[in-house]
């Protein structure tokens, strides 16, 4: 969490989500192409009322980045290249 940023969720809620959320959501998304013809899921964007969360696979885990919803598309596009290098 960046200094000065106020989260909409508690640290405990964030931790609980990261335990299972990315695995569950990416598993469901993987079912959209059971033959694998569309390729594997690289990332997901979950839009909440107040913010948007980008979930992406990195190495042996997942990265979640939360951004205020109105700014999400431009921020996610801006950081895409950096995330792909992880």
C-alpha positions as CSV (number, residue, x, y, z in Angstrom):
1,X,0.0,0.0,0.0
2,X,1.4,3.4,-1.0
3,X,1.8,6.0,1.7
4,X,-1.3,8.3,2.0
5,X,-3.6,5.9,0.1
6,X,-6.8,5.0,2.0
7,X,-8.0,1.5,1.4
8,X,-11.7,0.5,1.1
9,X,-10.9,-2.8,2.8
10,X,-8.9,-3.8,5.8
11,X,-5.6,-5.5,5.6
12,X,-7.2,-8.7,7.0
13,X,-9.8,-8.7,4.2
14,X,-7.1,-8.1,1.6
15,X,-5.0,-11.0,2.9
16,X,-8.1,-13.3,3.0
17,X,-8.9,-12.4,-0.6
18,X,-5.4,-13.0,-1.8
19,X,-5.4,-16.5,-0.3
20,X,-8.1,-17.9,-2.5
21,X,-9.6,-15.1,-4.7
22,X,-7.0,-15.1,-7.5
23,X,-7.1,-18.9,-7.8
24,X,-10.8,-19.1,-7.7
25,X,-11.4,-16.3,-10.2
26,X,-8.7,-17.4,-12.6
27,X,-9.9,-21.0,-12.4
28,X,-13.4,-19.9,-13.4
29,X,-12.0,-17.8,-16.2
30,X,-9.9,-20.7,-17.4
31,X,-13.2,-22.6,-17.9
32,X,-14.2,-20.1,-20.6
33,X,-11.8,-22.0,-22.9
34,X,-11.6,-25.6,-21.8
35,X,-9.9,-26.7,-25.0
36,X,-7.2,-24.1,-24.4
37,X,-7.8,-22.7,-27.8
38,X,-8.0,-19.1,-26.5
39,X,-4.8,-19.6,-24.5
40,X,-4.4,-19.3,-20.8
41,X,-5.8,-16.5,-18.6
42,X,-3.1,-13.8,-18.2
43,X,-5.1,-11.3,-16.0
44,X,-8.5,-10.4,-14.8
45,X,-10.0,-7.0,-13.9
46,X,-12.7,-7.1,-11.2
47,X,-14.8,-3.9,-11.1
48,X,-16.3,-3.0,-7.7
49,X,-18.5,0.0,-7.1
50,X,-15.6,2.1,-5.8
51,X,-12.5,0.6,-7.3
52,X,-11.1,-1.9,-9.9
53,X,-8.7,-4.6,-9.1
54,X,-6.3,-6.1,-11.6
55,X,-5.3,-9.7,-10.9
56,X,-2.4,-11.1,-12.8
57,X,-0.2,-14.2,-12.5
58,X,3.4,-13.5,-11.7
59,X,6.0,-16.2,-11.3
60,X,4.5,-18.7,-8.8
61,X,1.9,-16.3,-7.4
62,X,-0.5,-13.5,-8.1
63,X,-0.3,-9.7,-8.1
64,X,-3.3,-7.6,-7.2
65,X,-3.4,-3.9,-8.0
66,X,-6.4,-1.8,-6.8
67,X,-7.1,1.6,-8.4
68,X,-10.0,4.0,-8.0
69,X,-12.5,2.9,-10.6
70,X,-12.6,6.1,-12.7
71,X,-8.8,6.0,-13.2
72,X,-8.5,2.2,-13.6
73,X,-8.4,1.8,-17.4
74,X,-5.7,4.5,-17.9
75,X,-3.6,3.3,-14.9
76,X,-3.8,-0.4,-16.0
77,X,-2.7,0.6,-19.5
78,X,0.1,2.7,-18.2
79,X,1.6,-0.1,-16.0
80,X,1.0,-3.0,-18.4
81,X,4.5,-3.1,-19.8
82,X,6.1,-3.0,-16.3
83,X,3.8,-5.9,-15.1
84,X,4.7,-8.0,-18.1
85,X,8.4,-7.8,-17.1
86,X,7.7,-9.3,-13.7
